[in-house]
Amino acid sequence: EATAQQPIEQIFGEGIEGFKSDFISKIWMTYRREFPTMSGSTFTTDCGWGCMLRSGQMMLAQALVCHFLGRSWRWSPEKLIQNAREFQEDCLHRMIIKWFGDKSSVNSPLSIHHMVRLGETLGKKPGDWYGPASVAHCLKAVMIAASKENYEFDSLEVYVAQESTIYIQDVYSSCRLPNSSWKSLILLVPVKLGTDKFNPIYGPCLTSLLTLDFCIGIIGGRPKHSLYFVGYQDDRLIHLDPHYCQEMVDVWQPNFSLQTFHCRSPRKMPLSKMDPSCCIGFYLPTQHDFETFVNVITSFLIPQGVSANFEYPIFTLNSGSRSAVMDPPNIRYSIYETEQNWVSPNLHDSDTD
């Protein structure tokens, strides 16, 4: 059983080579140019404003990889397909990427085009800047819409924790089906770890969460500069960076190139530079996995050296239902309150170590 004190090598048993293989296998979403115009706009690129949406796509793609291919699946650019199993894995790999294709198409239900359209319900327009919480709600909305046209998503449920609280009864209500089967859970927890700056007391908690096998990463970054964090080394977070404007790939062509959907070069950012607003993701495929998560996660949420009744854990769990303890939320207002630092991008910002 993992604890908050275990290093990543002990949990995965893979070491640095294993990390490299794991990193390059993650699906990399970046700015794209020359894609079909977004509805209601003249945009043919998301360069300069879509990095948080791309970070959200990466987290969702990682959840889908875990769901359809398994957490231990690995991709290598040099490896040739040699048997039926590897052929099936290649088809699933390509199918996941196609779902995110840069086009308003029923065959790409998780595209940035669909995310922007659904973002209008959160008060967003094409070209607007997104923060971590609004992207979490957008990911939930786009998965609900996708499930209406794609049976592959019927066995998945996205839960977004409101006010950084997971209501356990609500998760049961969402994931448990009438026939007693269970929907695999993508759990998104928007948090704010500080006021104007990241509070360093949460650093060890955050890095410990990244060692957990069921954690699918963190979307956040520096102010107005979103990144997708997948690991850490010492006091630096390892991330995938969406700030590369690549030409759109036509993923509907047979054997389209996979090269621009995988990154070979991990980058690092000092934890101290992280914006306090971020979103932590988890993938929990079974009811047993969710119950294990509930039983073990608390020890990762409270900074070391403080009392067990510390008032400000990273997030909290409540055994009941949200509707039983408070009025329905004004989602647009609560997102605005937590994301004011994300609303005005610096288009010339670049990622430097």
Secondary structure, DSSP 8 states (H G I E B T S, - for coil): ---TT--HHHHH--HHHHHHHHHHHS-----EES----TTS--SB-TTT-HHHHHHHHHHHHHHHHHHT-TT----TT----SHHHHHHHHHHHHHHHHT-SSS-TT-TTSHHHHHHHHGGGT--TT----HHHHHHHHHHHHHHHHTT-GGGTTEEEEE-BTTEEEHHHHHHHHB-TTS-B-EEEEEEEEE-SSSS--GGGHHHHHHHHTSTTEEEEEEEETTEEEEEEEEETTEEEEE-----EE---TTSTT---GGGS-S--EEEEGGGS-SEEEEEEEE-SHHHHHHHHHHTHHHHS-TTS-TT-S--SSEEESS-GGGTS----HHHHHHHH-GGGSS--TT-----
